[in-house]
Amino acid sequence: MQSSLAEGQQVQYSLVNITIDSIPIWGQCHKKIGNNYILRDESGGGDCIRCFHLNLRSRNVLQVLTEGLDRCYTSEEAAKNACPSPYEINARPYIKFEEIVLYKIRDMDGELTRREYCPINGKFTFIYDINDGLDKRIECPNYTSIADNCPSGSTFNVHFKRCSFEDHDITFECLGHWNGPDNQKYLTLLDTRIRRDERPRYRCALYQEDPKTGVISIAFSSDSTCSTGLESATKGYEVVTLKKLPTTEWPVEVRDSSCRFPNWSQGVWEHLRIEGNALTYRDHSTFKTYRLRCIGTDTGVRERIPVFVKSHCGEEKEYNCLWLKKRSDNVLEFQLSQKASAYYDDTLCDDDNFDSHIWITQGRLDRIVESPCPVSGLYTGNIPDERTLCAKLSSNCDATEVMYYSVMDCQTHQVFDEREYRCLGQWKENNLVYTYTQRTDASAHECFVGSIVSNYEIYIIEAGEHCDRKMDPLTFGMKLIRKGSCTTRNNTKSIQTIRPPTAPVTTRRPMRPTSARPPWKTLTEPPLVDIGSNDITQRSGSRSVSPSQFLTLVVTISIYLFSEF
């Protein structure tokens, strides 16, 4: 949807609605093959069949690859052959395919875009350069400008000072970040300024941090795509180089301490990094980053460890106690004492300061070993309060850490939802089995709680991101009965066009999701056709839908030239 127009033209955005069974401006969903979608468009009087590769890069960013909107095929087979290969998807720059970047405005429920955590935290000085070919000088040659994400970690604030243009401030909202080919790191931002000039509101960049110096480089594309004029984190249309500002010293109790966090906890977790005596946690509920240092002489023996805590902007500083619990090789849980102090206090780690039912659950990212799922075989059951929908849960014979889940019509076996999960670990509490998983297509982590009645009967229910201890699978969960042995990867995928339920599926049971999703509805579920599953539907009737039935995004359709952020 972006075309190269004359220099100086304004960037324009078009709205794109994605419904459960179509992208109306491109066609109706006909078939799904992995992340390749075959769409059929008959709006022009003929039969136009095209392949679109959809890649959900973050909760708010959807990347589309296609041969071009002016290319049509009259047969399904020809359109399938035009889909990008895995090599072509990762190739840079794109030669055969056109890249379209969609930025979410609102989800299927009409809710506006949710905030995302910025990957760059703290306070920095920076230099800034525009590579427009008009002037070789650096626009901000000295480290006099300031950047930060204070007080909210979901924003990126830029304060230009003593540059070749007037001093001014910009606040960006972070829309998402992801890892690309060759370990490249992408970042997308929304410029919150209200203006009518030619500069784009949606920005895409590459970024990297030098592990030795801590210097962060960010290079932006010249438009709202993630490719135009963007080659690397140090070579793009605009380049920002950040140096971290010095922070306040840690208190003497920390500097004199010889402690370290347990060896089993060292490494990289979802929102947690533990190295020696240092722990960094990104709180996605408050959008604050907390840095902890342990206190004392403990070398990783105890579960409860005295710590000093600082927020990423330095406005919060306190002594506390960290309770760190190993659930498996790849799963830990932790909580901070409900009592904090401005002074070191030995009583911070007392039992009265903790609640054993409230934890923050984290999955390990730098896994060395895999963890098998707690059940093996093929299980089936009915969605509670919607007996016409059946569910299937199966394990993988070749990879015991993988399980598959699907929802289908009990009579026709048409598949409405299909997902793949990787089990990270499980543990038992009060005769219930808690299993922490990663959804492989959306990078979301989810917890399930189950009751294994026998080798042939289990009950499961979704327990949120942090393994809610109040969930009761026997009362509110789904009953599954073992019907066979495990399955292989090849026979788990269906590529059939299906029909959606005739009415929304709801449940009257308390503490249950009101949808046709499984009882473990993901908290970061993509609010559109499930990009990583076989959730393809086709229905007759009008293409018009209400605002609550589609996902709204914007697409860039032109490029521009501008002088500075």
VOVOGU-807376 format. One line per field, with one value per residue (C-alpha): residue number from 1; x, y, z. Coordinates in steps of 0.05 Angstrom, whole numbers. Example, Ala and Ser with C-alpha at 12.3 -4.5 7.8 and 13.67 -1.06 7.14 Angstrom:
BEGIN
num = (1 / 2)
X = (246 / 273)
Y = (-90 / -21)
Z = (156 / 143)
end
This chain:
BEGIN
num = (1 / 2 / 3 / 4 / 5 / 6 / 7 / 8 / 9 / 10 / 11 / 12 / 13 / 14 / 15 / 16 / 17 / 18 / 19 / 20 / 21 / 22 / 23 / 24 / 25 / 26 / 27 / 28 / 29 / 30 / 31 / 32 / 33 / 34 / 35 / 36 / 37 / 38 / 39 / 40 / 41 / 42 / 43 / 44 / 45 / 46 / 47 / 48 / 49 / 50 / 51 / 52 / 53 / 54 / 55 / 56 / 57 / 58 / 59 / 60 / 61 / 62 / 63 / 64 / 65 / 66 / 67 / 68 / 69 / 70 / 71 / 72 / 73 / 74 / 75 / 76 / 77 / 78 / 79 / 80 / 81 / 82 / 83 / 84 / 85 / 86 / 87 / 88 / 89 / 90 / 91 / 92 / 93 / 94 / 95 / 96 / 97 / 98 / 99 / 100 / 101 / 102 / 103 / 104 / 105 / 106 / 107 / 108 / 109 / 110 / 111 / 112 / 113 / 114 / 115 / 116 / 117 / 118 / 119 / 120 / 121 / 122 / 123 / 124 / 125 / 126 / 127 / 128 / 129 / 130 / 131 / 132 / 133 / 134 / 135 / 136 / 137 / 138 / 139 / 140 / 141 / 142 / 143 / 144 / 145 / 146 / 147 / 148 / 149 / 150 / 151 / 152 / 153 / 154 / 155 / 156 / 157 / 158 / 159 / 160 / 161 / 162 / 163 / 164 / 165 / 166 / 167 / 168 / 169 / 170 / 171 / 172 / 173 / 174 / 175 / 176 / 177 / 178 / 179 / 180 / 181 / 182 / 183 / 184 / 185 / 186 / 187 / 188 / 189 / 190 / 191 / 192 / 193 / 194 / 195 / 196 / 197 / 198 / 199 / 200 / 201 / 202 / 203 / 204 / 205 / 206 / 207 / 208 / 209 / 210 / 211 / 212 / 213 / 214 / 215 / 216 / 217 / 218 / 219 / 220 / 221 / 222 / 223 / 224 / 225 / 226 / 227 / 228 / 229 / 230 / 231 / 232 / 233 / 234 / 235 / 236 / 237 / 238 / 239 / 240 / 241 / 242 / 243 / 244 / 245 / 246 / 247 / 248 / 249 / 250 / 251 / 252 / 253 / 254 / 255 / 256 / 257 / 258 / 259 / 260 / 261 / 262 / 263 / 264 / 265 / 266 / 267 / 268 / 269 / 270 / 271 / 272 / 273 / 274 / 275 / 276 / 277 / 278 / 279 / 280 / 281 / 282 / 283 / 284 / 285 / 286 / 287 / 288 / 289 / 290 / 291 / 292 / 293 / 294 / 295 / 296 / 297 / 298 / 299 / 300 / 301 / 302 / 303 / 304 / 305 / 306 / 307 / 308 / 309 / 310 / 311 / 312 / 313 / 314 / 315 / 316 / 317 / 318 / 319 / 320 / 321 / 322 / 323 / 324 / 325 / 326 / 327 / 328 / 329 / 330 / 331 / 332 / 333 / 334 / 335 / 336 / 337 / 338 / 339 / 340 / 341 / 342 / 343 / 344 / 345 / 346 / 347 / 348 / 349 / 350 / 351 / 352 / 353 / 354 / 355 / 356 / 357 / 358 / 359 / 360 / 361 / 362 / 363 / 364 / 365 / 366 / 367 / 368 / 369 / 370 / 371 / 372 / 373 / 374 / 375 / 376 / 377 / 378 / 379 / 380 / 381 / 382 / 383 / 384 / 385 / 386 / 387 / 388 / 389 / 390 / 391 / 392 / 393 / 394 / 395 / 396 / 397 / 398 / 399 / 400 / 401 / 402 / 403 / 404 / 405 / 406 / 407 / 408 / 409 / 410 / 411 / 412 / 413 / 414 / 415 / 416 / 417 / 418 / 419 / 420 / 421 / 422 / 423 / 424 / 425 / 426 / 427 / 428 / 429 / 430 / 431 / 432 / 433 / 434 / 435 / 436 / 437 / 438 / 439 / 440 / 441 / 442 / 443 / 444 / 445 / 446 / 447 / 448 / 449 / 450 / 451 / 452 / 453 / 454 / 455 / 456 / 457 / 458 / 459 / 460 / 461 / 462 / 463 / 464 / 465 / 466 / 467 / 468 / 469 / 470 / 471 / 472 / 473 / 474 / 475 / 476 / 477 / 478 / 479 / 480 / 481 / 482 / 483 / 484 / 485 / 486 / 487 / 488 / 489 / 490 / 491 / 492 / 493 / 494 / 495 / 496 / 497 / 498 / 499 / 500 / 501 / 502 / 503 / 504 / 505 / 506 / 507 / 508 / 509 / 510 / 511 / 512 / 513 / 514 / 515 / 516 / 517 / 518 / 519 / 520 / 521 / 522 / 523 / 524 / 525 / 526 / 527 / 528 / 529 / 530 / 531 / 532 / 533 / 534 / 535 / 536 / 537 / 538 / 539 / 540 / 541 / 542 / 543 / 544 / 545 / 546 / 547 / 548 / 549 / 550 / 551 / 552 / 553 / 554 / 555 / 556 / 557 / 558 / 559 / 560 / 561 / 562 / 563 / 564 / 565)
X = (0 / 61 / 83 / 144 / 118 / 153 / 199 / 167 / 98 / 60 / 54 / -17 / -50 / -108 / -153 / -154 / -206 / -191 / -253 / -257 / -262 / -235 / -192 / -246 / -200 / -161 / -212 / -245 / -204 / -202 / -146 / -89 / -21 / 22 / 25 / 7 / -65 / -99 / -151 / -204 / -229 / -289 / -305 / -277 / -322 / -269 / -237 / -172 / -135 / -72 / -26 / -11 / 40 / 19 / 68 / 44 / 108 / 78 / 9 / 2 / 43 / 26 / 74 / 46 / 87 / 55 / 78 / 39 / -33 / -33 / -18 / -76 / -83 / -144 / -126 / -113 / -52 / -19 / -31 / -1 / 61 / 68 / 72 / 140 / 187 / 219 / 283 / 247 / 212 / 278 / 315 / 334 / 320 / 255 / 265 / 205 / 155 / 125 / 125 / 63 / 65 / -2 / -6 / -65 / -113 / -166 / -183 / -244 / -279 / -268 / -215 / -158 / -87 / -57 / 9 / 73 / 138 / 196 / 259 / 303 / 300 / 331 / 359 / 407 / 443 / 447 / 473 / 428 / 441 / 397 / 422 / 381 / 438 / 428 / 477 / 537 / 539 / 511 / 448 / 461 / 536 / 544 / 514 / 471 / 402 / 365 / 323 / 286 / 225 / 205 / 159 / 126 / 165 / 115 / 139 / 203 / 214 / 264 / 288 / 329 / 378 / 432 / 423 / 423 / 347 / 304 / 299 / 237 / 209 / 175 / 140 / 134 / 90 / 121 / 79 / 123 / 191 / 215 / 275 / 286 / 334 / 408 / 392 / 368 / 322 / 263 / 225 / 161 / 137 / 79 / 94 / 42 / 46 / -16 / 7 / -7 / 62 / 94 / 127 / 100 / 66 / 86 / 160 / 200 / 273 / 329 / 367 / 426 / 466 / 542 / 553 / 620 / 604 / 529 / 520 / 453 / 445 / 376 / 366 / 299 / 271 / 251 / 177 / 130 / 156 / 212 / 255 / 259 / 327 / 340 / 400 / 424 / 420 / 475 / 455 / 387 / 352 / 358 / 407 / 407 / 465 / 449 / 496 / 467 / 469 / 502 / 455 / 457 / 503 / 478 / 478 / 537 / 500 / 498 / 569 / 598 / 555 / 584 / 518 / 491 / 425 / 418 / 456 / 393 / 361 / 418 / 400 / 347 / 273 / 211 / 214 / 270 / 346 / 390 / 465 / 506 / 479 / 437 / 365 / 326 / 251 / 206 / 137 / 87 / 30 / 62 / 111 / 168 / 235 / 262 / 334 / 349 / 415 / 419 / 446 / 486 / 531 / 482 / 509 / 443 / 421 / 360 / 295 / 283 / 337 / 343 / 348 / 353 / 305 / 310 / 262 / 290 / 279 / 307 / 245 / 234 / 288 / 275 / 298 / 256 / 258 / 254 / 223 / 250 / 218 / 243 / 184 / 224 / 288 / 252 / 200 / 209 / 161 / 177 / 146 / 170 / 153 / 90 / 131 / 185 / 231 / 275 / 325 / 353 / 310 / 321 / 245 / 230 / 236 / 188 / 130 / 77 / 102 / 86 / 24 / 38 / -21 / 3 / 64 / 96 / 111 / 169 / 192 / 265 / 285 / 356 / 334 / 386 / 338 / 265 / 209 / 158 / 84 / 47 / -1 / 14 / -35 / -97 / -154 / -222 / -278 / -333 / -328 / -367 / -436 / -429 / -438 / -436 / -362 / -310 / -239 / -178 / -113 / -55 / 19 / 75 / 108 / 173 / 176 / 145 / 150 / 100 / 24 / -31 / -100 / -159 / -233 / -280 / -353 / -371 / -412 / -375 / -305 / -293 / -235 / -246 / -181 / -115 / -56 / 13 / 43 / 112 / 111 / 164 / 151 / 100 / 92 / 40 / 4 / -56 / -66 / -70 / -19 / 5 / 35 / 70 / 74 / 94 / 48 / 96 / 61 / 48 / 106 / 55 / 65 / 4 / -9 / -58 / -81 / -107 / -132 / -110 / -166 / -136 / -94 / -156 / -191 / -166 / -196 / -161 / -173 / -132 / -98 / -73 / -2 / 18 / -15 / -74 / -84 / -159 / -177 / -215 / -210 / -257 / -313 / -302 / -254 / -262 / -265 / -221 / -221 / -161 / -178 / -111 / -36 / 7 / 9 / 64 / 75 / 53 / -17 / -36 / -47 / -112 / -116 / -191 / -238 / -287 / -350 / -353 / -405 / -473 / -475 / -424 / -407 / -418 / -416 / -455 / -406 / -367 / -293 / -297 / -279 / -340 / -317 / -307 / -234 / -205 / -206 / -136 / -150 / -84 / -76 / -37 / -82 / -78 / -142 / -152 / -154 / -105 / -42 / -7 / -65 / -113 / -169 / -194 / -268 / -314 / -386 / -439 / -474 / -452 / -381 / -402 / -389 / -399 / -340 / -338 / -326 / -262 / -192 / -174 / -104 / -70 / -26 / 24 / 13 / 67 / 137 / 163 / 224 / 233 / 285 / 283 / 240)
Y = (0 / 46 / 74 / 115 / 184 / 250 / 275 / 322 / 291 / 280 / 211 / 187 / 131 / 87 / 48 / -27 / -70 / -143 / -184 / -256 / -281 / -225 / -165 / -129 / -86 / -149 / -205 / -262 / -314 / -376 / -419 / -416 / -449 / -433 / -357 / -352 / -332 / -342 / -287 / -286 / -218 / -215 / -141 / -120 / -165 / -219 / -272 / -245 / -294 / -271 / -295 / -252 / -271 / -244 / -239 / -211 / -176 / -149 / -139 / -74 / -87 / -134 / -143 / -164 / -190 / -196 / -196 / -133 / -110 / -104 / -178 / -227 / -301 / -339 / -405 / -424 / -465 / -407 / -361 / -414 / -418 / -342 / -345 / -326 / -381 / -381 / -356 / -299 / -279 / -269 / -238 / -165 / -124 / -152 / -159 / -199 / -178 / -114 / -100 / -70 / -51 / -47 / -9 / -26 / 30 / -11 / -84 / -126 / -99 / -27 / -16 / 30 / 4 / -21 / 6 / -34 / -34 / 3 / -39 / 21 / 43 / 99 / 168 / 184 / 239 / 231 / 256 / 257 / 255 / 258 / 223 / 258 / 273 / 348 / 364 / 325 / 359 / 324 / 360 / 347 / 334 / 338 / 298 / 357 / 329 / 284 / 222 / 181 / 138 / 170 / 163 / 110 / 55 / 54 / 121 / 147 / 222 / 261 / 331 / 365 / 417 / 459 / 427 / 459 / 470 / 498 / 462 / 420 / 358 / 296 / 240 / 173 / 116 / 48 / 1 / -60 / -91 / -158 / -196 / -201 / -240 / -240 / -220 / -152 / -117 / -77 / -21 / 14 / 81 / 129 / 204 / 234 / 305 / 331 / 364 / 370 / 369 / 315 / 276 / 206 / 190 / 116 / 101 / 37 / 30 / -19 / -14 / -47 / -39 / -46 / -97 / -66 / 8 / 7 / 56 / 46 / 60 / 71 / 80 / 98 / 84 / 144 / 127 / 82 / 17 / -23 / -24 / 42 / 73 / 27 / -20 / -31 / -1 / 47 / 62 / 91 / 155 / 182 / 156 / 168 / 148 / 143 / 145 / 129 / 183 / 164 / 139 / 148 / 102 / 40 / 45 / 20 / -44 / -63 / -42 / -81 / -143 / -209 / -242 / -267 / -294 / -370 / -404 / -437 / -368 / -337 / -319 / -287 / -296 / -264 / -196 / -213 / -216 / -242 / -235 / -247 / -200 / -159 / -170 / -127 / -133 / -99 / -92 / -94 / -71 / -6 / 2 / 12 / -23 / -43 / -58 / -99 / -115 / -167 / -151 / -193 / -253 / -305 / -341 / -367 / -416 / -381 / -368 / -301 / -250 / -178 / -129 / -56 / -34 / 25 / 44 / 59 / 135 / 136 / 163 / 100 / 74 / 26 / -35 / -97 / -173 / -217 / -286 / -327 / -395 / -448 / -485 / -521 / -513 / -463 / -432 / -388 / -347 / -288 / -235 / -175 / -164 / -125 / -84 / -38 / 9 / 70 / 36 / -34 / -78 / -152 / -163 / -149 / -224 / -246 / -292 / -240 / -196 / -247 / -278 / -349 / -344 / -285 / -294 / -266 / -324 / -322 / -370 / -378 / -352 / -380 / -452 / -508 / -566 / -574 / -594 / -647 / -631 / -663 / -703 / -749 / -773 / -748 / -718 / -692 / -656 / -604 / -529 / -515 / -487 / -496 / -570 / -562 / -543 / -596 / -587 / -630 / -631 / -673 / -682 / -689 / -757 / -728 / -668 / -682 / -609 / -590 / -596 / -576 / -549 / -540 / -522 / -551 / -564 / -631 / -653 / -627 / -625 / -557 / -525 / -456 / -448 / -485 / -469 / -496 / -490 / -505 / -530 / -495 / -531 / -555 / -565 / -589 / -549 / -572 / -632 / -586 / -586 / -518 / -517 / -456 / -452 / -408 / -401 / -411 / -368 / -306 / -310 / -304 / -341 / -373 / -415 / -473 / -507 / -578 / -636 / -705 / -751 / -813 / -832 / -823 / -762 / -691 / -622 / -558 / -483 / -422 / -388 / -324 / -300 / -310 / -377 / -351 / -396 / -382 / -421 / -486 / -534 / -586 / -535 / -487 / -523 / -566 / -642 / -680 / -755 / -792 / -821 / -842 / -836 / -775 / -744 / -722 / -651 / -670 / -691 / -633 / -579 / -571 / -527 / -528 / -470 / -470 / -435 / -396 / -408 / -379 / -340 / -316 / -370 / -349 / -384 / -369 / -403 / -355 / -344 / -369 / -332 / -311 / -336 / -398 / -397 / -452 / -443 / -415 / -352 / -317 / -249 / -225 / -257 / -225 / -186 / -209 / -274 / -318 / -306 / -368 / -416 / -445 / -399 / -388 / -378 / -365 / -343 / -320 / -253 / -181 / -161 / -102 / -111 / -69 / -34 / -89 / -142 / -119 / -98 / -29 / -13 / 42 / 32 / 80 / 94 / 145 / 167 / 236 / 277 / 315 / 353 / 326 / 285)
Z = (0 / -3 / -69 / -86 / -104 / -116 / -62 / -12 / -17 / 48 / 78 / 75 / 114 / 95 / 142 / 135 / 169 / 182 / 198 / 220 / 148 / 103 / 90 / 51 / 8 / -13 / -12 / 26 / 63 / 19 / 47 / 97 / 89 / 150 / 152 / 78 / 65 / -2 / -12 / -67 / -92 / -138 / -127 / -194 / -234 / -245 / -201 / -170 / -126 / -89 / -34 / 27 / 79 / 147 / 205 / 271 / 293 / 358 / 388 / 348 / 285 / 228 / 170 / 103 / 43 / -25 / -98 / -107 / -106 / -182 / -190 / -196 / -209 / -233 / -200 / -129 / -148 / -184 / -124 / -77 / -119 / -113 / -37 / -7 / 15 / 84 / 51 / 16 / 81 / 116 / 57 / 61 / 22 / -7 / -82 / -107 / -54 / -30 / 45 / 76 / 150 / 186 / 253 / 297 / 317 / 353 / 365 / 351 / 413 / 392 / 445 / 426 / 419 / 484 / 507 / 496 / 536 / 503 / 499 / 516 / 589 / 629 / 616 / 559 / 522 / 447 / 380 / 319 / 244 / 182 / 119 / 67 / 19 / 26 / 81 / 106 / 174 / 236 / 260 / 334 / 338 / 414 / 470 / 494 / 477 / 526 / 516 / 568 / 581 / 646 / 681 / 637 / 604 / 546 / 520 / 490 / 502 / 460 / 479 / 425 / 452 / 418 / 349 / 280 / 287 / 342 / 409 / 414 / 448 / 420 / 457 / 421 / 443 / 434 / 391 / 394 / 382 / 356 / 332 / 257 / 212 / 230 / 302 / 281 / 331 / 306 / 342 / 321 / 350 / 344 / 341 / 388 / 360 / 325 / 260 / 187 / 156 / 114 / 170 / 186 / 251 / 250 / 252 / 245 / 267 / 280 / 345 / 380 / 443 / 447 / 502 / 521 / 522 / 532 / 474 / 438 / 364 / 332 / 257 / 227 / 158 / 116 / 120 / 160 / 131 / 162 / 99 / 61 / 72 / 131 / 128 / 199 / 269 / 250 / 178 / 162 / 141 / 212 / 264 / 339 / 384 / 458 / 518 / 586 / 639 / 705 / 758 / 834 / 872 / 907 / 984 / 1023 / 1044 / 970 / 953 / 1012 / 999 / 975 / 960 / 893 / 870 / 864 / 808 / 781 / 772 / 733 / 661 / 617 / 631 / 599 / 634 / 681 / 677 / 733 / 732 / 795 / 849 / 799 / 779 / 728 / 722 / 672 / 702 / 645 / 690 / 712 / 654 / 702 / 703 / 771 / 786 / 848 / 883 / 937 / 1007 / 1056 / 1049 / 1022 / 960 / 933 / 987 / 1014 / 977 / 1011 / 998 / 1025 / 967 / 950 / 894 / 846 / 790 / 721 / 729 / 799 / 833 / 875 / 921 / 979 / 1017 / 1008 / 1009 / 947 / 951 / 893 / 880 / 831 / 798 / 745 / 705 / 660 / 706 / 768 / 809 / 853 / 897 / 936 / 1009 / 1021 / 1070 / 1045 / 1083 / 1071 / 1117 / 1120 / 1165 / 1181 / 1189 / 1116 / 1101 / 1155 / 1136 / 1152 / 1095 / 1040 / 1008 / 984 / 935 / 893 / 849 / 786 / 739 / 690 / 636 / 617 / 549 / 548 / 556 / 558 / 569 / 548 / 595 / 574 / 579 / 638 / 594 / 536 / 483 / 448 / 491 / 470 / 505 / 498 / 509 / 574 / 561 / 486 / 472 / 396 / 400 / 413 / 436 / 422 / 461 / 437 / 451 / 401 / 396 / 369 / 417 / 485 / 504 / 449 / 452 / 404 / 418 / 370 / 373 / 321 / 306 / 338 / 278 / 217 / 248 / 218 / 255 / 285 / 324 / 325 / 369 / 387 / 456 / 484 / 556 / 599 / 665 / 714 / 789 / 838 / 892 / 932 / 886 / 825 / 768 / 744 / 674 / 646 / 570 / 512 / 453 / 395 / 343 / 386 / 436 / 492 / 558 / 591 / 652 / 657 / 720 / 715 / 756 / 731 / 754 / 720 / 661 / 618 / 649 / 662 / 676 / 655 / 658 / 639 / 699 / 668 / 658 / 731 / 750 / 789 / 850 / 854 / 791 / 802 / 743 / 772 / 780 / 722 / 676 / 615 / 620 / 571 / 559 / 530 / 461 / 434 / 432 / 415 / 346 / 300 / 273 / 203 / 220 / 265 / 213 / 175 / 113 / 104 / 92 / 150 / 172 / 237 / 292 / 275 / 340 / 391 / 441 / 513 / 580 / 642 / 688 / 733 / 721 / 649 / 585 / 545 / 477 / 435 / 453 / 497 / 572 / 567 / 526 / 518 / 550 / 489 / 438 / 370 / 360 / 289 / 250 / 288 / 248 / 274 / 273 / 221 / 242 / 171 / 161 / 103 / 107 / 59 / 61 / 64 / 77 / 120 / 194 / 256 / 290 / 342 / 289 / 257 / 273 / 247 / 223 / 182 / 122 / 91 / 18 / 1 / 21 / 38 / 54 / 119 / 157 / 227 / 275)
end
